[in-house]
Amino acid sequence: MRRVDRLSCVGWIDALFFSSMGDPEQSEAGAKRTVIEKHDLSVPGYEGVFVQTELAPGARERKHTHPGDFFAYVLEGTITLYKEGQPTIQRSAGEVFFVPAGKVHSAANEGTTPIKLLVSFFVEKGKPLASPVK
């Protein structure tokens, strides 16, 4: 029941989430992010943020960084991940990928079906969840 109440407020939560990112362009066409849960961690100064991310076919994120590490589990589709200084990788449904804090990266849906991810962020509290890279 609590999860249903939380998801009924998706628009409000999404607005708060993206307003903390520092750049409204980070919420790009074809990308939808829903904060499912957010809690302080046992590590002082850090919080965990659990997010569902969806990318429509053809959607592409701009280059950005995060103030902490994250793991992403691919629920549906195939995502193409670009990490600066590393080979491009693709991950499909049932696979996981990791991006360390401060690593410049971007992602794209180069396929014909939507991508759905579950993402666990472990980030510094009080900092924007993502910062764009020029």
NORLIN-V828165 format. One record per backbone hydrogen bond with DSSP energy under -1.0 kcal/mol. CO is the residue of the C=O (numbers start at 0). NH is the residue of the N-H. E is the energy in kcal/mol with one decimal. If there is no record, write none. Layout:
BEGIN
co=CO nh=NH e=E
co=CO nh=NH e=E
END
This chain:
BEGIN
co=0 nh=4 e=-2.1
co=1 nh=5 e=-2.2
co=2 nh=6 e=-2.6
co=3 nh=7 e=-1.6
co=5 nh=8 e=-1.1
co=6 nh=9 e=-1.4
co=8 nh=12 e=-2.5
co=9 nh=13 e=-3.2
co=10 nh=14 e=-2.1
co=11 nh=15 e=-2.0
co=12 nh=16 e=-2.7
co=13 nh=17 e=-2.6
co=14 nh=18 e=-2.0
co=15 nh=19 e=-1.1
co=17 nh=20 e=-1.2
co=22 nh=25 e=-2.0
co=23 nh=26 e=-1.3
co=25 nh=27 e=-1.5
co=27 nh=30 e=-2.0
co=29 nh=55 e=-3.0
co=31 nh=53 e=-2.9
co=33 nh=51 e=-2.6
co=36 nh=49 e=-3.0
co=38 nh=47 e=-3.1
co=42 nh=45 e=-1.8
co=44 nh=124 e=-3.0
co=45 nh=40 e=-2.5
co=46 nh=122 e=-2.3
co=47 nh=38 e=-2.3
co=48 nh=120 e=-3.0
co=49 nh=35 e=-3.0
co=49 nh=36 e=-1.5
co=50 nh=118 e=-3.3
co=51 nh=33 e=-2.7
co=52 nh=116 e=-2.9
co=53 nh=31 e=-2.5
co=54 nh=114 e=-2.5
co=55 nh=58 e=-2.4
co=58 nh=108 e=-2.8
co=62 nh=132 e=-2.2
co=63 nh=104 e=-2.1
co=64 nh=130 e=-2.2
co=65 nh=101 e=-2.5
co=66 nh=123 e=-1.1
co=68 nh=121 e=-2.7
co=69 nh=98 e=-2.4
co=70 nh=119 e=-2.8
co=71 nh=96 e=-2.1
co=72 nh=117 e=-2.3
co=73 nh=93 e=-3.2
co=75 nh=115 e=-1.8
co=76 nh=92 e=-1.0
co=78 nh=90 e=-2.1
co=79 nh=107 e=-2.2
co=80 nh=88 e=-2.2
co=81 nh=105 e=-1.9
co=82 nh=85 e=-2.3
co=88 nh=80 e=-3.1
co=90 nh=78 e=-2.7
co=91 nh=94 e=-2.2
co=94 nh=73 e=-2.8
co=96 nh=71 e=-2.7
co=98 nh=69 e=-1.9
co=99 nh=102 e=-1.8
co=103 nh=83 e=-2.7
co=104 nh=63 e=-2.2
co=105 nh=81 e=-2.9
co=106 nh=60 e=-3.0
co=107 nh=79 e=-2.6
co=108 nh=57 e=-2.3
co=114 nh=54 e=-2.0
co=115 nh=74 e=-2.7
co=115 nh=75 e=-1.6
co=116 nh=52 e=-2.1
co=117 nh=72 e=-2.9
co=118 nh=50 e=-2.8
co=119 nh=70 e=-1.7
co=120 nh=48 e=-2.0
co=122 nh=46 e=-2.8
co=123 nh=126 e=-1.3
co=130 nh=64 e=-2.1
END
